[in-house]
Amino acid sequence: QVQLVESGGGLVEAGGSLRLSCAASRSIFNLNILGWYRQAPGKQRELVATFTGDGSMNYADSVKGRFTISRDSVKNTFYLQMNSLKPEDAAVYYCTVTSKLGLVYWGQGTQVTVSS
């Protein structure tokens, strides 16, 4: 069982930056996938970024070059640095982890609002 708590969301002007954090209740070192998803009103939840067990990072095309996923295994926390934010980035952002057994856990979500 893994509990995830997101923080760092808020209101920012277009072009601004935010850093989201996802604190896990246990070690993230051996987890298979760390990820961020987002869901805007009326839209499906979409993948934003992942950090996989082999150390590779993957991003949605819409955020490449602007967002960066990273982790701090000592703090059992991973992050999503979001730069050059656009109004279309506004959504509820969810962190998720997948264990090596394939169990998936989600955080409660944090709201990101981008004003134009």
C-alpha positions in Angstrom: 0.0 0.0 0.0 1.3 3.5 -0.9 -0.3 6.8 0.1 0.5 9.7 -2.2 0.0 13.4 -1.3 0.4 16.1 -3.9 1.1 19.7 -3.2 2.3 22.7 -5.1 -0.7 23.5 -7.2 -2.2 27.0 -7.4 -2.9 30.0 -9.6 -0.2 31.3 -11.9 -0.1 33.6 -14.8 0.6 32.3 -18.3 4.3 32.0 -18.8 4.9 31.3 -15.1 6.1 28.3 -13.3 5.0 25.8 -10.6 6.5 22.8 -9.1 4.3 20.0 -8.0 5.4 17.5 -5.4 4.2 14.0 -4.7 5.2 12.6 -1.3 4.9 8.9 -0.9 4.3 7.0 2.3 7.1 4.5 1.5 10.2 4.2 -0.5 9.9 5.1 -4.1 13.3 3.6 -5.0 11.9 0.2 -6.1 8.7 1.4 -7.7 8.3 0.6 -11.3 6.8 3.8 -12.6 6.3 7.3 -11.2 4.0 9.5 -13.1 1.9 12.6 -13.4 -1.5 12.8 -15.1 -3.9 15.7 -15.5 -7.5 16.1 -16.1 -9.2 19.3 -17.3 -13.0 19.8 -17.0 -14.9 17.8 -19.6 -11.8 16.0 -20.8 -10.3 12.6 -20.2 -7.4 12.1 -17.8 -4.2 12.3 -19.8 -0.6 11.3 -19.2 1.8 14.2 -18.6 5.1 12.6 -17.7 6.6 9.3 -16.4 9.8 8.3 -14.7 10.4 4.6 -15.2 12.5 2.1 -13.2 15.3 2.1 -15.8 15.7 5.9 -15.3 14.1 7.0 -18.5 11.7 9.9 -18.6 8.8 10.3 -21.0 6.6 13.3 -21.7 3.4 14.1 -23.5 4.2 16.1 -26.7 2.3 19.0 -25.4 4.6 19.5 -22.4 8.0 18.5 -23.9 10.6 21.1 -23.3 8.5 22.8 -20.6 7.9 20.2 -17.9 10.4 18.1 -16.1 9.8 15.1 -13.9 12.3 14.2 -11.2 12.6 12.3 -8.0 14.3 12.4 -4.6 14.5 8.9 -3.3 15.8 10.0 0.0 12.7 12.1 0.6 10.4 9.5 -1.1 9.1 12.4 -3.2 8.9 13.1 -6.9 8.2 16.3 -8.7 6.9 17.9 -11.8 8.5 21.2 -12.6 6.3 23.1 -14.9 7.7 26.1 -16.8 6.2 28.4 -19.5 2.7 27.5 -18.4 -0.1 28.0 -20.8 -3.9 28.3 -20.1 -4.3 24.9 -21.7 -2.2 23.4 -18.9 -4.9 24.2 -16.4 -6.2 21.0 -14.9 -6.2 18.8 -11.8 -2.9 17.1 -11.7 -2.6 13.6 -10.2 0.5 11.7 -9.3 0.6 8.0 -9.6 3.0 5.1 -8.9 3.1 1.6 -10.1 4.7 -1.1 -8.1 6.7 -3.9 -9.6 3.7 -6.2 -9.0 1.6 -3.9 -11.2 -0.4 -2.3 -8.4 -1.3 1.3 -9.2 -1.8 4.1 -6.6 -3.1 7.6 -7.1 -2.9 10.8 -5.2 -5.9 13.0 -4.5 -5.0 15.6 -7.1 -3.9 19.2 -7.0 -5.5 22.0 -9.0 -3.4 24.1 -11.4 -5.0 27.2 -12.8 -3.3 29.3 -15.4 -4.6 32.8 -16.1 -4.1 34.3 -19.6 
